[in-house]
């Protein structure tokens, strides 16, 4: 994976602020994003299931708001 100079500078600055090595910063950031994505995906599947629909049906109908909360 290659980063632009601006990306490298931003990553290095943030990692330094957090007192993390670049490798640890990238590992933690990637893991956090992946776990957030999984939680969002699971929540979306649960929303569709509560509505008795598939995810594809919810997306097709543009029904992304859960008014039952």
Secondary structure, DSSP 8 states (H G I E B T S, - for coil): ----HHHHHHHHHHHHHTT--HHHHHHHHHHHHHHHHHHHHHHHHHHHHHTT--HHHHHHHT----TT-
